[in-house]
Amino acid sequence: MYAFSYHAARSLDDAVQRLREDPEARPLAGGMTLIPSLKHRLARVSQVVDLAPLFPLRALEVGDKHVQIGALVAHQEVADSPELAQALPGLAHLAGLIGDPQVRARGTLGGSVANNDPAADYPAAVLALDATLITDRREIAAADFFMGMFATALASDELLVAVRFCRARRSAYAKFRQSASGYAMAGVFLADLGPAGLRVAVTGACDGVLRWHEAEQAWAQGRLPGALHHPGLQEDLHASARYRGHLAGVLFEQALAQLSP
Ligand SMILES: Cc1cc2nc3c(=O)[nH]c(=O)nc-3n(C[C@H](O)[C@H](O)[C@H](O)COP(=O)(O)OP(=O)(O)OC[C@H]3O[C@@H](n4cnc5c(N)ncnc54)[C@H](O)[C@@H]3O)c2cc1C
């Protein structure tokens, strides 16, 4: 670990100002990714700006049309919310599948989405549920937010404040875990948006989350999509590209079986 200083944010403006003044400063949420990166010297920062004191970022609101979740809400809180389980069962189920109890207790929605790990679970829900990413200065549509592996539309001094999810008629998520880490080898989120049709997003299989348009069209025509065919399918020591494509098709069917009638 390289030396760095620590600053507990006094307000959202204070946190943003710190990041603006010092390009090598980084926001800290639950530390589940940032702290190991610092410990292993994979990242070097001049200071961490701890967002923990920013209580407005811990709100979880379930409305008639939307569900808004603050950036600092931990995965376990999302998994445990009875209102959310009723409104968006797929999202609550997804949060309960992340990592292990320690990771779910500390890891946050904002940290996960801002980090945009290609195997993270939340990005699939964000994309399928047509979410809006609310930052300290603007609102970004999910389709414009994810920019490929570990990259997002956030500026270096921009903070994610909350995510507003569209309240789908039905939702479901199925995931095949990488057995050591718990991250998704592949994960498929289904959001039934009523007249707007079924939206399907896939995480883990490619170098970033993606909409699976062929699956959406297949479902509209009363067919199953079969395997995912995409030039970006990942090939690594855990699985071949073909295996991951096949997995996406299997997970689509598993998620479909979870959708309540
Ligand atoms: C062992 C292990 C297993 C895991 N398994 C899974 C899994 O199965 N599925 C899954 O999806 N994830 C998994 N994770 C990741 C976990 O879910 C965390 O959400 C993720 O690591 C981010 O952690 P954090 O919220 O503590 O953010 P931090 O580590 O504090 O921050 C992560 C990054 O986001 C930035 N950041 C944080 N908050 C904000 C904000 N509000 N605005 C802008 N930038 C911000 C930070 O500067 C940093 O770059 C796992 C992690 C571990 C350690």
The ligand as an SDF file (V2000), in Angstrom:
LIG
                    3D

 53 58  0  0  0  0  0  0  0  0999 V2000
  -14.7160  -11.2050   -2.3160 C   0  0  0  0  0  0  0  0  0  0  0  0
  -15.6080  -10.3150   -3.1410 C   0  0  0  0  0  0  0  0  0  0  0  0
  -16.6570  -10.8850   -3.8450 C   0  0  0  0  0  0  0  0  0  0  0  0
  -17.5000  -10.0840   -4.6240 C   0  0  0  0  0  0  0  0  0  0  0  0
  -18.4940  -10.6810   -5.3280 N   0  0  0  0  0  0  0  0  0  0  0  0
  -19.3050   -9.9100   -6.0850 C   0  0  0  0  0  0  0  0  0  0  0  0
  -20.3750  -10.4860   -6.8190 C   0  0  0  0  0  0  0  0  0  0  0  0
  -20.6630  -11.6650   -6.7580 O   0  0  0  0  0  0  0  0  0  0  0  0
  -21.1310   -9.6510   -7.5860 N   0  0  0  0  0  0  0  0  0  0  0  0
  -20.9060   -8.3080   -7.6600 C   0  0  0  0  0  0  0  0  0  0  0  0
  -21.6060   -7.6000   -8.3610 O   0  0  0  0  0  0  0  0  0  0  0  0
  -19.9060   -7.7400   -6.9620 N   0  0  0  0  0  0  0  0  0  0  0  0
  -19.1160   -8.5020   -6.1830 C   0  0  0  0  0  0  0  0  0  0  0  0
  -18.1290   -7.8990   -5.4510 N   0  0  0  0  0  0  0  0  0  0  0  0
  -17.9960   -6.4210   -5.4970 C   0  0  0  0  0  0  0  0  0  0  0  0
  -18.8580   -5.7730   -4.4030 C   0  0  0  0  0  0  0  0  0  0  0  0
  -20.1840   -6.0470   -4.7170 O   0  0  0  0  0  0  0  0  0  0  0  0
  -18.7490   -4.2280   -4.2340 C   0  0  0  0  0  0  0  0  0  0  0  0
  -19.9390   -3.6120   -4.5500 O   0  0  0  0  0  0  0  0  0  0  0  0
  -17.7770   -3.5790   -5.1180 C   0  0  0  0  0  0  0  0  0  0  0  0
  -16.5510   -4.1580   -4.7790 O   0  0  0  0  0  0  0  0  0  0  0  0
  -17.7260   -2.0690   -4.8410 C   0  0  0  0  0  0  0  0  0  0  0  0
  -17.4030   -1.9290   -3.4820 O   0  0  0  0  0  0  0  0  0  0  0  0
  -17.8610   -0.7130   -2.6160 P   0  0  0  0  0  0  0  0  0  0  0  0
  -19.2890   -0.4520   -2.8140 O   0  0  0  0  0  0  0  0  0  0  0  0
  -17.3750   -0.9970   -1.2340 O   0  0  0  0  0  0  0  0  0  0  0  0
  -17.0860    0.5070   -3.2930 O   0  0  0  0  0  0  0  0  0  0  0  0
  -15.5720    0.9910   -3.0760 P   0  0  0  0  0  0  0  0  0  0  0  0
  -14.6610   -0.1810   -3.0960 O   0  0  0  0  0  0  0  0  0  0  0  0
  -15.4840    1.8960   -1.9240 O   0  0  0  0  0  0  0  0  0  0  0  0
  -15.4060    1.8220   -4.4160 O   0  0  0  0  0  0  0  0  0  0  0  0
  -15.3470    1.1700   -5.6780 C   0  0  0  0  0  0  0  0  0  0  0  0
  -15.0230    2.2120   -6.7560 C   0  0  0  0  0  0  0  0  0  0  0  0
  -16.1420    3.0510   -6.9730 O   0  0  0  0  0  0  0  0  0  0  0  0
  -15.8230    4.4160   -6.6580 C   0  0  0  0  0  0  0  0  0  0  0  0
  -17.0080    4.9300   -5.9720 N   0  0  0  0  0  0  0  0  0  0  0  0
  -17.5760    4.4230   -4.8460 C   0  0  0  0  0  0  0  0  0  0  0  0
  -18.7000    5.0960   -4.5590 N   0  0  0  0  0  0  0  0  0  0  0  0
  -18.8520    6.0360   -5.5160 C   0  0  0  0  0  0  0  0  0  0  0  0
  -19.8450    7.0270   -5.7700 C   0  0  0  0  0  0  0  0  0  0  0  0
  -20.9310    7.1810   -4.9850 N   0  0  0  0  0  0  0  0  0  0  0  0
  -19.6850    7.8270   -6.8390 N   0  0  0  0  0  0  0  0  0  0  0  0
  -18.6130    7.6850   -7.6600 C   0  0  0  0  0  0  0  0  0  0  0  0
  -17.6510    6.7570   -7.4790 N   0  0  0  0  0  0  0  0  0  0  0  0
  -17.7770    5.9350   -6.4210 C   0  0  0  0  0  0  0  0  0  0  0  0
  -14.5690    4.3520   -5.8010 C   0  0  0  0  0  0  0  0  0  0  0  0
  -13.7720    5.5060   -5.9180 O   0  0  0  0  0  0  0  0  0  0  0  0
  -13.8730    3.1290   -6.3890 C   0  0  0  0  0  0  0  0  0  0  0  0
  -13.1940    3.4870   -7.5720 O   0  0  0  0  0  0  0  0  0  0  0  0
  -17.2770   -8.6770   -4.6780 C   0  0  0  0  0  0  0  0  0  0  0  0
  -16.2340   -8.1040   -3.9460 C   0  0  0  0  0  0  0  0  0  0  0  0
  -15.4060   -8.9030   -3.1860 C   0  0  0  0  0  0  0  0  0  0  0  0
  -14.3050   -8.2570   -2.3980 C   0  0  0  0  0  0  0  0  0  0  0  0
  1  2  1  0
  2  3  1  0
  2 52  2  0
  3  4  2  0
  4  5  1  0
  4 50  1  0
  5  6  2  0
  6  7  1  0
  6 13  1  0
  7  8  2  0
  7  9  1  0
  9 10  1  0
 10 11  2  0
 10 12  1  0
 12 13  2  0
 13 14  1  0
 14 15  1  0
 14 50  1  0
 15 16  1  0
 16 17  1  0
 16 18  1  0
 18 19  1  0
 18 20  1  0
 20 21  1  0
 20 22  1  0
 22 23  1  0
 23 24  1  0
 24 25  2  0
 24 26  1  0
 24 27  1  0
 27 28  1  0
 28 29  2  0
 28 30  1  0
 28 31  1  0
 31 32  1  0
 32 33  1  0
 33 34  1  0
 33 48  1  0
 34 35  1  0
 35 36  1  0
 35 46  1  0
 36 37  1  0
 36 45  1  0
 37 38  2  0
 38 39  1  0
 39 40  1  0
 39 45  2  0
 40 41  1  0
 40 42  2  0
 42 43  1  0
 43 44  2  0
 44 45  1  0
 46 47  1  0
 46 48  1  0
 48 49  1  0
 50 51  2  0
 51 52  1  0
 52 53  1  0
M  END
$$$$
